[in-house]
Amino acid sequence: MSKLVDDFQSGRIERRDFIKKLSILTGGTAAALGLLPLLDSQSVNASALSLDEEDVLSEFITYPGATGEVIALLSRPKGEKKLPAVIVIHENKGLQPHIQDVNKRMAKEGFLAIAPDALSPLGGTPIDDVDGARTKLRELDGEQTTKDFVAAVKYLDTHPLSTGKVGCTGFCWGGALTNQVAVNAPDLDAAVPYYGRQPVPEDVPKIKAAVMAHYAGDDERINAGIEAFEKAMKEADIEYQIFVYEGAQHAFNNDSNPSRYHEEAAKLAWKRTIGFFKEKLKS
């Protein structure tokens, strides 16, 4: 595969022929198209295509969404038994390697995990251009994007390796979208937004999932909405937990960002998240 990648990136092979050959190597056109955002970066090398790890199998797939085929990274523990499923939603930089890693971590915990790329309608996340990814995200239609992620709930609910129990978690932009998935997907069983903008109070009663929300202590803009969110959940009799991590900043879970990463808060929030999913998504 490394020679094929070199030939493509050096211009010795045309894109159409490259996709055909890559489809054969990856097992299908969907997987090949899912890899293109990575391969379009001149800085990536063939080792980036080695997605499988010792205990986890990962592959790029597509599933039907409101905007068309949605690219996503699907990760699962090795084996063929049915598993509870979790959607992992990226930050405002698209489906970057960090979130791909979070998806694999979720799989290692015993879940069928999927990390959709919100930028699928625009060709996928440009891995080598974070600022460009942010700009592209602002071009998306919010309602259609929410529908693309709600479609992931249906996809996992009926996946042959899924038990039919589905949770959702997301970070920053993805935390806000996690809340919207909870509002718009009555079949969702559990939602864990990390420092995400809250839904408007009148939408909260639509939530059927149990909620665990994580917030940074030093995050005034996002935290301004906690009180109204909690009040609305109480009034709607929604099962919920809220945790605020003092001394942590917005994006404290992102260990690829040393200026924001807060190890103690991140590890505690992750432990709580996994425990919550294992409890709420059990068959």
C-alpha positions as CSV (number, residue, x, y, z in Angstrom):
1,M,0.0,0.0,0.0
2,S,2.9,2.4,0.7
3,K,3.9,2.4,-2.9
4,L,0.4,3.1,-4.0
5,V,0.2,6.1,-1.6
6,D,3.6,7.4,-2.8
7,D,2.5,7.1,-6.4
8,F,-0.7,9.1,-5.7
9,Q,0.9,11.8,-3.7
10,S,3.7,12.2,-6.2
11,G,1.3,12.5,-9.1
12,R,2.4,9.3,-10.8
13,I,-1.2,7.9,-10.6
14,E,-4.4,9.8,-11.3
15,R,-7.0,10.1,-8.5
16,R,-9.6,7.9,-10.2
17,D,-7.2,5.0,-10.7
18,F,-5.9,5.5,-7.2
19,I,-9.4,5.2,-5.7
20,K,-10.0,2.0,-7.7
21,K,-6.8,0.4,-6.5
22,L,-7.3,1.6,-2.9
23,S,-10.8,0.2,-2.9
24,I,-9.4,-3.3,-3.6
25,L,-6.9,-3.0,-0.8
26,T,-9.3,-1.6,1.8
27,G,-12.2,-3.8,0.9
28,G,-14.6,-1.3,-0.8
29,T,-15.2,2.1,-2.2
30,A,-16.7,3.4,1.0
31,A,-13.5,2.6,3.0
32,A,-11.3,4.2,0.2
33,L,-13.4,7.4,0.2
34,G,-13.2,7.5,3.9
35,L,-9.4,7.6,3.8
36,L,-9.2,10.3,1.2
37,P,-9.2,13.2,3.7
38,L,-6.1,11.7,5.3
39,L,-4.4,10.9,2.0
40,D,-5.0,14.4,0.6
41,S,-2.6,15.7,3.2
42,Q,1.0,15.6,1.8
43,S,2.3,15.2,5.4
44,V,0.6,11.8,5.9
45,N,2.5,8.6,5.4
46,A,1.5,5.1,4.8
47,S,1.7,4.3,8.5
48,A,-1.3,6.5,9.1
49,L,-3.4,3.9,7.2
50,S,-2.6,1.2,9.8
51,L,-5.8,1.7,11.8
52,D,-6.0,-1.6,13.5
53,E,-4.5,-2.0,17.0
54,E,-3.7,-5.0,19.1
55,D,-7.2,-5.3,20.6
56,V,-9.3,-3.0,18.3
57,L,-10.4,-3.2,14.7
58,S,-11.0,0.1,12.9
59,E,-12.2,1.0,9.5
60,F,-13.6,3.9,7.6
61,I,-17.2,3.3,6.5
62,T,-20.1,5.3,5.3
63,Y,-23.7,5.3,6.4
64,P,-26.8,7.0,5.0
65,G,-27.5,10.5,6.4
66,A,-29.8,13.4,5.6
67,T,-27.1,15.0,3.4
68,G,-26.0,11.7,1.7
69,E,-23.3,9.2,2.6
70,V,-21.6,10.2,5.9
71,I,-18.0,9.2,6.4
72,A,-17.2,7.7,9.8
73,L,-14.6,5.7,11.6
74,L,-16.0,2.5,13.0
75,S,-14.0,0.8,15.8
76,R,-14.7,-2.3,17.8
77,P,-13.0,-4.9,20.0
78,K,-11.8,-7.9,18.1
79,G,-14.5,-10.7,18.0
80,E,-17.9,-11.1,16.7
81,K,-20.2,-10.7,19.7
82,K,-22.8,-8.0,19.9
83,L,-21.9,-4.9,21.8
84,P,-23.5,-1.7,23.1
85,A,-22.8,1.2,20.8
86,V,-21.5,4.7,21.2
87,I,-21.3,7.7,18.9
88,V,-18.3,9.9,19.4
89,I,-18.6,13.5,18.0
90,H,-15.6,15.6,17.2
91,E,-14.7,19.2,18.2
92,N,-14.9,22.2,15.9
93,K,-11.9,21.0,14.0
94,G,-13.5,18.0,12.3
95,L,-12.6,14.3,12.5
96,Q,-9.0,14.9,13.6
97,P,-6.6,12.1,14.7
98,H,-7.3,13.0,18.4
99,I,-11.0,12.1,18.0
100,Q,-10.2,9.0,16.0
101,D,-8.0,8.0,19.0
102,V,-10.9,8.7,21.4
103,N,-13.1,6.5,19.2
104,K,-10.6,3.6,19.5
105,R,-10.4,4.1,23.2
106,M,-14.1,3.8,23.5
107,A,-13.9,0.5,21.5
108,K,-11.2,-0.7,23.9
109,E,-13.7,-0.2,26.7
110,G,-16.0,-2.8,25.1
111,F,-18.2,-0.7,22.8
112,L,-19.0,-0.6,19.1
113,A,-17.9,3.0,18.5
114,I,-18.5,5.3,15.6
115,A,-17.0,8.7,15.0
116,P,-18.9,10.4,12.1
117,D,-17.3,13.3,10.1
118,A,-19.7,16.3,10.1
119,L,-17.8,17.6,7.0
120,S,-18.8,14.6,4.9
121,P,-21.1,16.8,2.7
122,L,-18.1,19.0,1.9
123,G,-15.7,16.1,1.1
124,G,-14.5,15.3,4.6
125,T,-12.2,16.8,7.2
126,P,-8.9,18.4,5.8
127,I,-6.5,16.8,8.3
128,D,-3.7,19.1,7.4
129,D,-5.7,22.3,7.7
130,V,-7.3,22.8,11.1
131,D,-8.3,26.4,10.4
132,G,-9.9,25.3,7.1
133,A,-11.9,22.7,8.9
134,R,-13.2,25.3,11.4
135,T,-14.2,27.5,8.4
136,K,-15.9,24.6,6.6
137,L,-17.9,23.7,9.7
138,R,-19.4,27.1,9.7
139,E,-20.7,26.5,6.2
140,L,-22.8,23.5,7.3
141,D,-26.6,23.7,7.8
142,G,-27.1,23.0,11.5
143,E,-30.4,21.2,11.1
144,Q,-29.1,18.9,8.4
145,T,-25.9,18.2,10.4
146,T,-28.0,17.2,13.4
147,K,-30.0,14.8,11.2
148,D,-26.8,13.2,9.9
149,F,-25.8,12.4,13.5
150,V,-29.3,11.3,14.4
151,A,-29.0,8.9,11.5
152,A,-26.0,7.4,13.2
153,V,-28.3,6.3,16.1
154,K,-30.4,4.4,13.7
155,Y,-27.4,2.9,11.9
156,L,-26.0,1.6,15.2
157,D,-29.4,0.5,16.5
158,T,-29.7,-1.9,13.6
159,H,-26.0,-2.8,13.1
160,P,-25.5,-6.6,13.2
161,L,-22.8,-6.2,15.9
162,S,-24.9,-3.9,18.1
163,T,-27.1,-4.9,21.0
164,G,-29.5,-2.0,20.0
165,K,-28.4,0.1,22.9
166,V,-26.9,3.4,21.8
167,G,-25.1,6.2,23.6
168,C,-23.6,9.4,22.4
169,T,-20.7,11.6,23.6
170,G,-19.0,14.7,22.1
171,F,-16.6,17.4,22.9
172,C,-17.0,21.2,22.6
173,W,-18.8,21.6,19.3
174,G,-19.5,17.9,19.5
175,G,-20.8,18.4,23.1
176,A,-23.4,20.8,21.8
177,L,-24.3,18.4,19.0
178,T,-24.6,15.5,21.5
179,N,-27.3,17.5,23.3
180,Q,-29.1,18.0,19.9
181,V,-28.9,14.3,19.2
182,A,-30.5,13.7,22.6
183,V,-33.2,16.1,21.8
184,N,-33.9,14.7,18.3
185,A,-33.3,11.0,18.7
186,P,-35.9,9.4,21.1
187,D,-34.2,6.0,20.7
188,L,-30.9,7.3,22.2
189,D,-30.3,5.6,25.6
190,A,-27.5,7.8,27.1
191,A,-25.9,11.1,26.3
192,V,-22.6,12.5,27.7
193,P,-21.8,16.0,26.5
194,Y,-18.4,17.5,27.3
195,Y,-18.4,21.3,27.8
196,G,-21.1,21.7,25.1
197,R,-23.7,24.4,24.6
198,Q,-27.0,23.3,26.1
199,P,-30.3,23.0,24.2
200,V,-32.9,25.6,24.7
201,P,-35.1,24.9,27.7
202,E,-38.2,24.3,25.7
203,D,-36.4,21.4,23.8
204,V,-35.2,19.6,26.9
205,P,-38.4,17.7,27.6
206,K,-37.9,15.9,24.3
207,I,-34.8,14.2,25.7
208,K,-35.5,10.5,26.5
209,A,-31.9,9.5,27.2
210,A,-30.1,9.6,30.6
211,V,-27.7,12.5,30.7
212,M,-24.2,12.9,32.2
213,A,-22.8,16.4,31.5
214,H,-19.1,17.4,32.1
215,Y,-18.0,21.0,32.3
216,A,-14.7,22.8,33.0
217,G,-14.7,25.1,36.0
218,D,-13.0,27.8,34.0
219,D,-15.5,28.1,31.1
220,E,-17.7,31.0,31.8
221,R,-19.4,31.2,28.4
222,I,-20.6,27.5,28.3
223,N,-21.2,27.3,32.1
224,A,-23.7,30.2,31.9
225,G,-26.2,27.7,30.5
226,I,-25.9,25.0,33.2
227,E,-28.5,26.4,35.6
228,A,-31.3,26.6,33.0
229,F,-30.4,23.2,31.6
230,E,-30.5,21.6,35.0
231,K,-33.8,23.3,35.9
232,A,-35.4,22.1,32.7
233,M,-34.2,18.5,33.2
234,K,-35.5,18.5,36.7
235,E,-38.9,19.7,35.6
236,A,-39.0,17.1,32.8
237,D,-38.0,14.4,35.2
238,I,-34.9,13.4,33.1
239,E,-32.3,11.3,34.8
240,Y,-29.1,13.4,34.8
241,Q,-25.8,14.0,36.4
242,I,-23.7,17.2,36.1
243,F,-20.0,17.4,37.0
244,V,-17.9,20.6,37.0
245,Y,-14.1,20.2,37.2
246,E,-12.6,23.1,39.0
247,G,-9.2,24.3,37.7
248,A,-9.9,22.8,34.3
249,Q,-10.4,24.8,31.1
250,H,-12.7,24.3,28.1
251,A,-11.4,21.3,26.1
252,F,-9.7,19.8,29.1
253,N,-10.1,16.3,27.6
254,N,-8.0,17.0,24.6
255,D,-4.6,15.4,25.3
256,S,-3.2,16.6,22.0
257,N,-3.6,20.2,23.2
258,P,-1.1,20.7,26.1
259,S,-2.3,24.2,26.9
260,R,-5.9,22.9,27.6
261,Y,-5.4,19.3,28.7
262,H,-6.1,18.7,32.4
263,E,-5.0,15.1,33.1
264,E,-6.8,14.7,36.4
265,A,-10.1,16.1,35.1
266,A,-9.8,14.2,31.9
267,K,-9.2,10.8,33.5
268,L,-11.9,11.3,36.1
269,A,-14.5,12.4,33.5
270,W,-13.5,9.4,31.3
271,K,-13.9,7.0,34.1
272,R,-17.3,8.4,34.9
273,T,-18.3,8.3,31.3
274,I,-17.4,4.7,30.7
275,G,-19.1,3.6,33.9
276,F,-22.2,5.5,32.9
277,F,-22.3,4.0,29.5
278,K,-21.8,0.5,30.8
279,E,-24.7,1.0,33.2
280,K,-27.1,2.6,30.9
281,L,-26.3,0.6,27.7
282,K,-26.4,-2.9,29.3
283,S,-28.9,-5.2,27.7
